[in-house]
Amino acid sequence: MASPRLGIFCCPTWDAATQLVLSFQPRVFHALCLGSGTLRLVLGLLQLLSGRRSVGHRAPATSPAASVHILRAATACDLLGCLGIVIRSTVWIAYPEFIENISNVNATDIWPATFCVGSAMWIQLLYSACFWWLFCYAVDVYLVIRRSAGRSTILLYHIMAWGLAVLLCVEGAVMLYYPSVSR
């Protein structure tokens, strides 16, 4: 998810670009998201479960523990972000009257707007963290090739992956929901 633009089309801060996205038939979009998200959840769980069996008994000597930890963290972020997409799409398809209560003109109900903003931030945060975990994996692979990585760098990876993801998520949310800040 490169931009939270698609995540805000159920939010009360609509603009011309959001109105354009709304014309793309959101029920069809969410049905596609629900189908692909469910498939990704099933395949991700299979990936996570198959990885545990092979790592538990005989881990290859060239694979440091940090790499395994990083890949599990990236997979967990991916699965939780995908779960957010599935839940958001399910609510859009199953409860359209819940989403229709979001409007700046008609004094928006607090729960639909909270669900919208919360789900958009959940998805953005977890996919940003997944990106940074995969970046850490690339750095770790480089360091392993250079023979200088190991468990000592895992704390740095945690700080970098989660810190940068939170920083970018908060900055994106502030720009989206309080556009006057960018001026």
Rosetta silent file (secondary structure, phi, psi, omega in degrees, C-alpha in Angstrom):
SEQUENCE: MASPRLGIFCCPTWDAATQLVLSFQPRVFHALCLGSGTLRLVLGLLQLLSGRRSVGHRAPATSPAASVHILRAATACDLLGCLGIVIRSTVWIAYPEFIENISNVNATDIWPATFCVGSAMWIQLLYSACFWWLFCYAVDVYLVIRRSAGRSTILLYHIMAWGLAVLLCVEGAVMLYYPSVSR
SCORE:     score description
SCORE:     0.000 S_00000001
   1 L     0.000  101.466 -176.018    0.000    0.000    0.000 S_00000001
   2 L   -78.475  -29.107 -177.599    1.966    2.945   -1.276 S_00000001
   3 L  -140.591  143.073  177.016   -0.571    5.589   -0.351 S_00000001
   4 H   -78.048    8.349 -177.841   -3.417    5.766    2.127 S_00000001
   5 H   -54.381  -47.669 -179.523   -5.585    7.439   -0.574 S_00000001
   6 H   -68.432  -23.850  179.380   -7.673    4.300   -1.144 S_00000001
   7 H   -76.596  -15.060 -175.558   -8.039    3.869    2.597 S_00000001
   8 H   -99.528    3.641 -175.522   -9.725    7.238    3.096 S_00000001
   9 L   -74.251   -1.091  170.592  -12.645    6.926    0.715 S_00000001
  10 L  -106.836    8.601 -176.826  -14.893    6.010    3.612 S_00000001
  11 L   -94.500  160.631 -176.919  -13.688    8.938    5.714 S_00000001
  12 L   -73.276   -8.993 -177.809  -15.448   12.289    6.171 S_00000001
  13 L   -96.533   68.984 -179.327  -12.606   14.287    4.548 S_00000001
  14 L   -83.115  144.697  172.430  -13.533   13.757    0.909 S_00000001
  15 L  -131.521 -170.970 -176.905  -11.943   15.718   -1.895 S_00000001
  16 H   -62.787  -39.184  179.998  -12.140   15.492   -5.694 S_00000001
  17 H   -67.126  -37.575  178.111   -9.707   12.550   -5.860 S_00000001
  18 H   -67.041  -39.874  177.505  -11.678   10.652   -3.210 S_00000001
  19 H   -62.265  -35.573  176.560  -14.903   11.291   -5.119 S_00000001
  20 H   -63.817  -42.604  178.425  -13.206    9.822   -8.205 S_00000001
  21 H   -63.887  -37.572  179.339  -12.313    6.675   -6.240 S_00000001
  22 H   -64.245  -26.545  178.522  -15.915    6.423   -5.032 S_00000001
  23 L   -75.680   -4.004  179.214  -17.092    6.291   -8.625 S_00000001
  24 L   -84.892   17.973 -179.473  -15.129    3.007   -9.038 S_00000001
  25 L    60.100   84.367 -174.554  -17.968    1.016   -7.427 S_00000001
  26 H   -61.462  -28.292  178.635  -16.710    0.435   -3.898 S_00000001
  27 H   -65.493  -40.498  178.051  -18.691   -2.820   -3.440 S_00000001
  28 H   -67.820  -42.533  178.422  -16.821   -4.414   -6.352 S_00000001
  29 H   -59.642  -45.612 -178.344  -13.521   -3.023   -5.074 S_00000001
  30 H   -72.527  -29.963  174.206  -14.141   -4.397   -1.584 S_00000001
  31 H   -65.274  -41.169  176.230  -15.279   -7.768   -2.915 S_00000001
  32 H   -64.770  -42.914  177.082  -11.983   -8.002   -4.791 S_00000001
  33 H   -61.936  -41.748 -179.528  -10.082   -6.911   -1.651 S_00000001
  34 H   -64.439  -45.021  179.277  -11.945   -9.480    0.436 S_00000001
  35 H   -64.747  -49.071 -178.605  -11.201  -12.330   -1.987 S_00000001
  36 H   -70.307  -34.362  178.023   -7.538  -11.516   -2.490 S_00000001
  37 H   -66.115  -41.700  177.837   -7.061  -10.725    1.213 S_00000001
  38 H   -63.903  -43.087  177.599   -8.546  -14.048    2.275 S_00000001
  39 H   -61.303  -42.427  179.661   -6.333  -15.904   -0.194 S_00000001
  40 H   -65.813  -37.845  177.599   -3.262  -14.027    1.116 S_00000001
  41 H   -62.487  -45.004  179.884   -4.176  -14.842    4.725 S_00000001
  42 H   -63.279  -47.844 -179.085   -4.447  -18.561    3.943 S_00000001
  43 H   -67.281  -36.170  177.909   -1.196  -18.626    1.992 S_00000001
  44 H   -66.462  -40.539  176.772    0.589  -16.496    4.618 S_00000001
  45 H   -64.980  -39.326  175.472   -0.479  -18.815    7.421 S_00000001
  46 H   -62.763  -40.360  177.903    0.766  -21.790    5.414 S_00000001
  47 H   -63.296  -44.480 -179.021    4.062  -19.962    4.883 S_00000001
  48 H   -66.022  -41.988 -179.397    4.361  -19.166    8.588 S_00000001
  49 H   -71.409  -39.020  179.369    3.519  -22.716    9.695 S_00000001
  50 H   -70.460  -30.674  178.356    5.798  -24.412    7.161 S_00000001
  51 H   -68.905  -32.992  179.836    8.671  -22.110    8.141 S_00000001
  52 H   -68.329  -40.414 -179.177    8.428  -23.110   11.794 S_00000001
  53 H   -64.743  -43.991 -175.933    8.764  -26.819   11.092 S_00000001
  54 H   -74.378  -30.509 -178.513   11.848  -26.498    8.920 S_00000001
  55 H   -77.892  -34.437 -174.735   13.588  -23.986   11.194 S_00000001
  56 H   -61.750  -44.546 -173.521   12.898  -25.888   14.418 S_00000001
  57 H   -85.773  -54.406 -174.726   14.763  -29.116   13.660 S_00000001
  58 L  -140.962   88.141  176.528   17.649  -28.326   11.420 S_00000001
  59 L   -76.771  139.187  178.761   18.348  -24.727   10.581 S_00000001
  60 L   -62.506  147.034 -177.015   21.020  -24.248    7.949 S_00000001
  61 L   -66.264  -26.012 -177.775   24.381  -23.177    9.343 S_00000001
  62 L   -84.969   -5.663 -177.748   24.525  -20.146    7.028 S_00000001
  63 L  -100.714  105.696  179.113   21.195  -18.756    8.269 S_00000001
  64 L   -71.844  158.962 -177.900   21.641  -16.599   11.387 S_00000001
  65 H   -62.540  -29.914 -179.120   18.806  -16.322   13.898 S_00000001
  66 H   -62.221  -40.135 -179.398   18.320  -12.633   13.072 S_00000001
  67 H   -63.971  -41.113  178.983   17.238  -13.427    9.514 S_00000001
  68 H   -64.544  -43.297  178.978   14.630  -15.893   10.706 S_00000001
  69 H   -62.618  -43.032 -179.455   13.305  -13.365   13.227 S_00000001
  70 H   -63.406  -44.505 -179.802   13.163  -10.623   10.596 S_00000001
  71 H   -66.103  -37.003  176.436   11.252  -12.801    8.128 S_00000001
  72 H   -65.885  -40.853  178.729    8.746  -13.836   10.811 S_00000001
  73 H   -64.502  -42.741  178.766    8.209  -10.188   11.773 S_00000001
  74 H   -64.354  -40.976  178.488    7.682   -9.190    8.127 S_00000001
  75 H   -65.960  -40.480  178.470    5.246  -12.072    7.615 S_00000001
  76 H   -63.803  -43.070  177.340    3.348  -11.158   10.788 S_00000001
  77 H   -61.991  -42.710  179.079    3.069   -7.517    9.668 S_00000001
  78 H   -62.005  -45.869 -178.456    1.869   -8.626    6.249 S_00000001
  79 H   -66.586  -41.247  179.465   -0.740  -10.967    7.711 S_00000001
  80 H   -68.716  -36.846  174.907   -2.041   -8.410   10.223 S_00000001
  81 H   -64.926  -40.552  177.411   -2.241   -5.730    7.523 S_00000001
  82 H   -65.648  -37.924  176.157   -4.092   -8.152    5.288 S_00000001
  83 H   -61.711  -38.252  175.452   -6.451   -8.968    8.159 S_00000001
  84 H   -61.968  -40.473  177.548   -7.213   -5.245    8.406 S_00000001
  85 H   -64.909  -42.602  179.836   -8.089   -5.166    4.699 S_00000001
  86 H   -63.457  -44.546 -179.621  -10.345   -8.223    5.095 S_00000001
  87 H   -65.107  -45.553  179.153  -12.154   -6.733    8.104 S_00000001
  88 H   -61.186  -43.691 -179.750  -12.608   -3.339    6.414 S_00000001
  89 H   -67.202  -37.482  177.866  -13.901   -4.944    3.229 S_00000001
  90 H   -63.058  -42.911  178.360  -16.240   -7.218    5.160 S_00000001
  91 H   -64.256  -41.347  179.477  -17.762   -4.243    6.975 S_00000001
  92 H   -62.997  -40.258 -177.552  -18.183   -2.344    3.689 S_00000001
  93 H   -78.128  -43.983 -172.843  -19.928   -5.283    2.026 S_00000001
  94 H   -81.252  -30.263 -175.319  -21.998   -6.550    4.960 S_00000001
  95 L  -128.957   67.464 -178.688  -23.003   -3.228    6.567 S_00000001
  96 H   -64.519  -28.277  179.157  -23.365   -0.529    3.898 S_00000001
  97 H   -68.591  -27.889  176.189  -25.717    1.481    6.147 S_00000001
  98 H   -64.552  -44.319 -178.381  -22.909    1.724    8.745 S_00000001
  99 H   -73.646  -31.514 -179.278  -20.593    3.339    6.191 S_00000001
 100 H   -67.472  -14.605  179.025  -23.324    5.609    4.783 S_00000001
 101 L   -77.289    1.269  179.427  -23.498    7.376    8.161 S_00000001
 102 L   -92.353  118.075  179.132  -20.190    9.079    7.385 S_00000001
 103 L  -165.681  134.564  174.383  -20.731   12.604    6.151 S_00000001
 104 L   -70.138  -32.048 -175.310  -19.379   16.049    6.954 S_00000001
 105 L   -73.531  -41.502 -173.559  -22.724   17.582    6.014 S_00000001
 106 L   -97.461   29.869 -179.811  -24.966   15.405    8.202 S_00000001
 107 L    53.650   82.426 -175.135  -22.900   15.500   11.417 S_00000001
 108 L   -49.123  134.824  170.410  -20.934   12.280   11.070 S_00000001
 109 L   -65.228  146.189 -174.732  -21.552    9.484   13.564 S_00000001
 110 H   -72.720  -37.509 -174.029  -18.423    8.913   15.616 S_00000001
 111 H   -70.665  -43.494  176.234  -18.150    5.105   15.253 S_00000001
 112 H   -62.187  -41.342  179.179  -18.140    4.853   11.437 S_00000001
 113 H   -66.254  -39.441  177.909  -15.563    7.651   11.196 S_00000001
 114 H   -64.729  -42.593  177.516  -13.474    6.050   13.954 S_00000001
 115 H   -61.483  -43.308 -178.246  -13.630    2.676   12.210 S_00000001
 116 H   -62.960  -51.695 -178.638  -12.624    4.259    8.931 S_00000001
 117 H   -65.634  -43.398 -179.729   -9.668    6.208   10.273 S_00000001
 118 H   -62.102  -44.434 -179.599   -8.575    3.340   12.544 S_00000001
 119 H   -68.344  -37.793  178.338   -8.658    0.723    9.804 S_00000001
 120 H   -64.308  -42.892  179.530   -6.820    2.990    7.348 S_00000001
 121 H   -69.573  -37.899  177.645   -4.085    3.706    9.906 S_00000001
 122 H   -58.344  -49.936 -178.144   -3.871    0.016   10.937 S_00000001
 123 H   -64.978  -46.178 -179.403   -3.338   -1.085    7.332 S_00000001
 124 H   -62.165  -44.904 -178.882   -0.890    1.733    6.543 S_00000001
 125 H   -62.129  -46.983 -175.449    1.141    1.139    9.716 S_00000001
 126 H   -71.205  -36.766  176.917    1.475   -2.605    9.242 S_00000001
 127 H   -73.633  -29.687  173.084    2.363   -2.463    5.561 S_00000001
 128 H   -66.783  -43.573  177.654    4.904    0.291    6.277 S_00000001
 129 H   -62.617  -39.410  177.422    6.411   -1.866    9.029 S_00000001
 130 H   -60.620  -43.364  177.219    6.483   -4.827    6.615 S_00000001
 131 H   -58.521  -47.440 -177.221    8.390   -2.701    4.106 S_00000001
 132 H   -69.538  -33.740  174.983   10.933   -1.664    6.718 S_00000001
 133 H   -63.665  -40.086  177.666   11.326   -5.252    8.004 S_00000001
 134 H   -68.644  -32.210  172.637   12.106   -6.355    4.457 S_00000001
 135 H   -62.955  -44.612  177.564   14.591   -3.488    4.200 S_00000001
 136 H   -61.340  -36.868  177.858   16.210   -4.743    7.424 S_00000001
 137 H   -62.724  -42.361  178.415   16.327   -8.219    5.906 S_00000001
 138 H   -63.269  -41.969  177.274   18.202   -6.848    2.895 S_00000001
 139 H   -63.526  -42.837 -179.614   20.657   -5.058    5.195 S_00000001
 140 H   -63.466  -40.857  177.337   21.070   -8.229    7.259 S_00000001
 141 H   -62.714  -42.365  177.423   21.769  -10.319    4.173 S_00000001
 142 H   -60.621  -44.612 -179.452   24.389   -7.799    3.092 S_00000001
 143 H   -67.831  -33.962  176.764   25.996   -7.904    6.542 S_00000001
 144 H   -65.195  -40.826  177.769   25.960  -11.711    6.602 S_00000001
 145 H   -62.320  -36.159  178.382   27.746  -11.734    3.274 S_00000001
 146 L   -85.125   -0.954  176.228   30.282   -9.360    4.806 S_00000001
 147 L    65.854   38.394  179.449   30.392  -11.623    7.944 S_00000001
 148 L  -132.549   11.692 -178.888   29.464   -8.956   10.484 S_00000001
 149 L  -102.562  174.597  177.143   25.778   -9.480   11.343 S_00000001
 150 L   164.081 -156.609 -177.329   24.056  -11.516   13.977 S_00000001
 151 H   -66.849  -25.387 -176.010   21.777  -11.237   16.982 S_00000001
 152 H   -65.898  -21.589 -178.181   23.354   -7.958   18.142 S_00000001
 153 H   -90.884   -5.987 -174.391   21.740   -6.021   15.279 S_00000001
 154 H   -66.128  -34.494  176.871   18.169   -7.215   15.903 S_00000001
 155 H   -64.435  -41.593  176.420   17.425   -4.394   18.391 S_00000001
 156 H   -60.958  -40.673  178.614   18.545   -1.855   15.818 S_00000001
 157 H   -64.127  -41.270  177.911   16.248   -3.501   13.263 S_00000001
 158 H   -61.349  -46.880 -179.697   13.289   -3.321   15.660 S_00000001
 159 H   -61.951  -43.958 -177.683   13.895    0.369   16.319 S_00000001
 160 H   -68.562  -48.854 -175.360   14.316    1.123   12.634 S_00000001
 161 H   -65.417  -52.235 -177.330   11.362   -0.920   11.324 S_00000001
 162 H   -75.065  -37.431 -179.581    8.769    0.070   13.920 S_00000001
 163 H   -64.524  -47.809  179.609   10.072    3.607   14.469 S_00000001
 164 H   -67.246  -37.139  178.554   10.084    4.564   10.795 S_00000001
 165 H   -63.860  -45.370  178.640    6.693    2.903   10.219 S_00000001
 166 H   -64.861  -43.841  179.714    5.100    4.827   13.108 S_00000001
 167 H   -58.920  -48.073 -179.532    6.759    8.070   12.021 S_00000001
 168 H   -68.134  -36.444  179.379    5.512    7.751    8.429 S_00000001
 169 H   -66.346  -44.991  179.588    2.032    6.644    9.536 S_00000001
 170 H   -65.310  -43.366  179.006    1.606    9.581   11.917 S_00000001
 171 H   -62.293  -43.569  178.453    2.932   12.032    9.328 S_00000001
 172 H   -64.304  -41.313  179.749    0.576   10.634    6.677 S_00000001
 173 H   -66.028  -40.257  179.004   -2.423   10.736    9.021 S_00000001
 174 H   -63.602  -42.781 -179.591   -1.701   14.322   10.018 S_00000001
 175 H   -67.676  -34.994 -178.706   -1.463   15.386    6.374 S_00000001
 176 H   -76.860  -44.671 -171.604   -4.663   13.532    5.441 S_00000001
 177 H   -96.689  -12.563  173.913   -6.885   14.429    8.350 S_00000001
 178 L  -134.366   71.508 -174.465   -5.491   17.879    9.136 S_00000001
 179 H   -62.650  -19.279 -179.729   -4.553   19.316    5.723 S_00000001
 180 H   -68.256  -19.169  179.108   -4.064   22.812    7.169 S_00000001
 181 H   -65.350  -36.916 -177.862   -0.832   21.572    8.821 S_00000001
 182 H   -71.208  -18.730  177.654    0.894   21.229    5.428 S_00000001
 183 L   -81.058    0.000    0.000    0.158   24.866    4.641 S_00000001
